């Protein structure tokens, strides 16, 4: 399960707080939430402090978003290592 909470924009940056696991169908859900924001030119930050696991598709999605300017913040050391392995 993945919970996505949006904070109020600060200096034109929208932060999404993610909680849980970025796996399976939740990867698509994350992309459906993020794509319109990125495509509309929003500065997007993903707060990964409460993410406990990311599968291969989740890593690919996060890496793709990062390559397009999305900031990945507050990731746990475990999630950082998962992202580095990609």
C-alpha positions as CSV (number, residue, x, y, z in Angstrom):
1,X,0.0,0.0,0.0
2,X,1.1,3.5,-0.7
3,X,-0.3,6.7,0.8
4,X,0.3,9.9,-1.1
5,X,-0.3,13.3,0.7
6,X,0.2,16.6,-1.0
7,X,1.5,19.6,1.0
8,X,0.7,23.2,0.3
9,X,3.0,24.6,-2.4
10,X,6.0,26.5,-1.1
11,X,7.9,28.7,-3.5
12,X,6.2,27.0,-6.5
13,X,7.3,23.6,-5.2
14,X,4.7,20.9,-4.6
15,X,5.8,18.2,-2.1
16,X,4.2,14.8,-2.1
17,X,4.8,12.8,1.1
18,X,4.9,9.1,0.3
19,X,4.2,6.4,3.0
20,X,4.5,2.7,2.5
21,X,5.8,0.6,-0.4
22,X,6.3,1.8,-4.0
23,X,5.5,-1.6,-5.6
24,X,3.1,-3.1,-8.2
25,X,0.0,-1.1,-8.9
26,X,1.1,1.7,-6.5
27,X,3.9,2.6,-9.0
28,X,1.2,3.4,-11.6
29,X,-0.7,5.4,-9.0
30,X,2.3,7.4,-8.2
31,X,3.0,8.1,-11.9
32,X,-0.7,9.2,-12.4
33,X,-0.3,11.7,-9.6
34,X,3.1,13.0,-10.6
35,X,2.9,13.2,-14.4
36,X,0.3,16.1,-14.5
37,X,2.4,18.1,-12.0
38,X,5.7,17.6,-13.9
39,X,4.0,18.2,-17.3
40,X,2.5,21.4,-16.1
41,X,5.9,22.7,-15.1
42,X,5.5,22.4,-11.3
43,X,8.6,21.9,-9.2
44,X,8.0,18.6,-7.6
45,X,9.6,17.1,-4.5
46,X,8.9,13.6,-3.3
47,X,9.4,13.1,0.5
48,X,10.5,9.5,0.9
49,X,11.0,9.5,4.6
50,X,8.2,7.0,5.3
51,X,8.8,4.7,2.2
52,X,9.9,1.3,3.4
53,X,10.5,-0.5,0.1
54,X,10.7,0.2,-3.6
55,X,10.5,-2.6,-6.2
56,X,12.3,-2.5,-9.6
57,X,9.4,-0.7,-11.4
58,X,9.2,1.8,-8.5
59,X,13.0,2.5,-8.7
60,X,12.6,3.0,-12.5
61,X,9.7,5.4,-11.9
62,X,11.6,7.4,-9.3
63,X,14.7,7.5,-11.4
64,X,12.7,8.8,-14.4
65,X,11.0,11.5,-12.3
66,X,14.4,12.5,-10.9
67,X,15.9,12.8,-14.4
68,X,13.0,15.2,-15.2
69,X,13.8,17.4,-12.3
70,X,11.8,15.9,-9.4
71,X,13.6,16.1,-6.1
72,X,13.8,12.9,-4.0
73,X,14.2,14.0,-0.4
74,X,14.5,12.4,3.0
75,X,15.0,8.8,1.7
76,X,16.1,6.2,4.2
77,X,19.5,4.7,3.7
78,X,17.8,1.5,2.5
79,X,15.8,3.3,-0.2
80,X,18.9,5.3,-1.2
81,X,20.7,2.0,-1.8
82,X,17.8,0.7,-3.8
83,X,18.0,3.8,-6.0
84,X,21.8,3.6,-6.4
85,X,21.5,0.0,-7.5
86,X,19.5,1.0,-10.6
